[in-house]
Amino acid sequence: MGEGGGQVLRSSLTLSLCLSKPFRIDNIRKGRKPPGLLHQHRAAVTAAAQMGEAEVSGNELGSLELEFIPQSIRPGKYKFNIGTAGSTILVLQTVLPALLTAPALSRLVLDGGTHNPSAPSFEFLKLAFLPLINQMGPRVTARLVRPGFYPTGGGRIEVTVEPSEELRPLTLDKRGSIREIWAEALVAKLPKHIGQRELSVVAGELKLKPEQLSLRQLSSARGAGNVIYVVVRSQRITEVFVGVGKKGLRAETVAQRVLSRVQDYLRSDAAVAKRLADQLLLPLTAAGGVRFTTLEPTCHTRTNLRVIEAFMQTSISCCRLSESSWQIGWDKSGEARS
């Protein structure tokens, strides 16, 4: 289905917990190398199973099949160790929607990767994703205890979830006027000039002043790593665009790739950028309504829509509004919104 990776599994786990609906999934990551469950996928299943007091079969490395039968959501204190540089953020996002309306507070400690090229970074979580979640009623806070870069990992985040009795749907049709733009480079166990070069590229193209730029050297990381991110704070939403450096990839190239996504967003009148659109679908579905404007939906976003439609037995509208913006909408009446 769709992008054919671990997202189908994670989204199914989330919806299963929120809806108390069991599921069976076959051919997990069948087209990937290696296929089947990896450590980060097993961590997501384990976390969901513990919080949902679920019966599970097939949660082994390399497994292509999984059956998941949830019972009731059990809030509390949890600690999960992925064991690799697999994304702590993706594991958190798998279980978070179910905890948002749980009967009591939860505290989570997650060990693994915090800055992964193929997953949301901690800065995205804290500055873009969680502020919108908190607008829905709960109070979720996250702290980066120690960064974990790919491929070493070793990072840790701590998250507190103060639930709400019910979730308020969000409507994000317009982002409003842009209030500020700033950029920060993170460097761990690498030369400082890498971050300086990234910031120079971003500053030149976006015409940022020195006070809009920041460089941090992270001494607590267990492995080398580098990140550049740009924050666009608008009247109604904050977007974060992240690039993760890797060996053999020039700092200027990392910065240019981030810059390209920033410029695409600024040229559009959409409220939500591509990656946040994908991440918001499940929490908004749990709130009973989805409506926002975004750039052209990614394969990940379209995959999430198909999984949600399968679990909810409904249709979600995804229509083009203009050359640079799309609208996604659905509400709990079961009707697509436009």
BELKA-V97200 format. One record per pair of residues at least 4 apart in sequence whose C-alpha atoms are under 6 Angstrom apart, sorted by the first residue. I is the first residue (numbers start at 0). J is the second residue. If there is no record, write none. Layout:
((I J) (I J))
//
This chain:
((1 302) (2 298) (2 299) (3 28) (4 28) (6 10) (9 93) (11 15) (13 93) (13 94) (14 18) (15 19) (15 20) (15 21) (17 97) (19 69) (21 67) (21 68) (22 66) (22 67) (23 65) (23 66) (24 64) (24 65) (25 63) (25 64) (26 63) (27 35) (27 63) (28 34) (28 35) (29 34) (35 61) (35 62) (35 63) (36 40) (36 60) (36 61) (36 62) (37 60) (39 81) (39 85) (42 81) (43 90) (44 48) (47 51) (47 94) (48 52) (48 53) (50 72) (50 73) (51 69) (51 70) (51 71) (51 72) (52 69) (52 70) (53 68) (53 69) (53 70) (54 67) (54 68) (55 66) (55 67) (56 65) (56 66) (57 64) (57 65) (74 103) (74 105) (75 105) (76 105) (76 106) (76 107) (77 107) (78 107) (78 108) (78 109) (79 109) (80 109) (80 110) (81 111) (83 111) (83 152) (84 111) (84 112) (84 149) (84 150) (84 151) (84 152) (85 111) (85 112) (86 112) (86 113) (87 109) (87 111) (87 112) (87 113) (91 95) (96 282) (99 162) (100 162) (100 163) (100 164) (101 162) (104 160) (104 161) (105 159) (105 160) (106 158) (106 159) (107 157) (107 158) (108 156) (108 157) (109 155) (109 156) (110 154) (110 155) (111 152) (111 153) (111 154) (112 147) (112 148) (112 152) (112 154) (113 120) (113 121) (113 146) (113 147) (113 154) (114 120) (114 148) (115 149) (116 243) (122 126) (123 127) (123 239) (124 128) (124 129) (125 129) (127 237) (127 238) (133 137) (133 138) (135 166) (135 167) (136 163) (136 166) (137 161) (137 162) (137 163) (138 161) (139 159) (139 160) (140 158) (140 159) (141 157) (141 158) (142 156) (142 157) (143 156) (144 155) (144 156) (145 154) (145 155) (146 154) (146 220) (147 152) (147 153) (147 154) (148 152) (148 224) (151 222) (166 286) (167 286) (168 286) (168 288) (170 290) (170 291) (171 291) (172 291) (172 292) (173 270) (174 233) (174 235) (174 236) (174 270) (175 233) (175 234) (175 235) (176 233) (176 234) (177 232) (177 233) (178 232) (178 233) (179 232) (180 230) (180 231) (181 211) (181 229) (181 230) (182 212) (182 228) (182 229) (183 212) (183 213) (183 214) (183 227) (183 228) (184 194) (184 214) (184 226) (184 227) (185 215) (185 216) (185 225) (185 226) (186 216) (186 225) (187 216) (187 217) (187 223) (187 224) (188 223) (192 196) (193 250) (197 250) (197 251) (197 254) (198 202) (201 205) (202 206) (202 207) (207 211) (225 243) (225 244) (226 242) (226 243) (226 244) (227 241) (227 242) (228 240) (228 241) (229 239) (229 240) (230 238) (230 239) (231 237) (231 238) (232 237) (233 237) (242 253) (242 257) (267 323) (269 292) (269 293) (269 324) (270 292) (270 293) (271 276) (271 293) (272 293) (272 294) (273 294) (277 300) (283 288) (283 289) (284 288) (287 330) (287 331) (288 329) (288 330) (288 331) (289 328) (289 329) (290 327) (290 328) (291 326) (291 327) (292 325) (292 326) (293 324) (293 325) (294 323) (294 324) (294 325) (296 300) (307 311) (308 312) (308 313) (308 314) (313 333) (314 335) (315 328) (315 329) (315 335) (316 327) (316 328) (316 335) (317 326) (317 327) (318 325) (318 326) (319 325) (320 324) (320 325) (328 335) (328 336) (329 334) (329 335) (329 336))
//
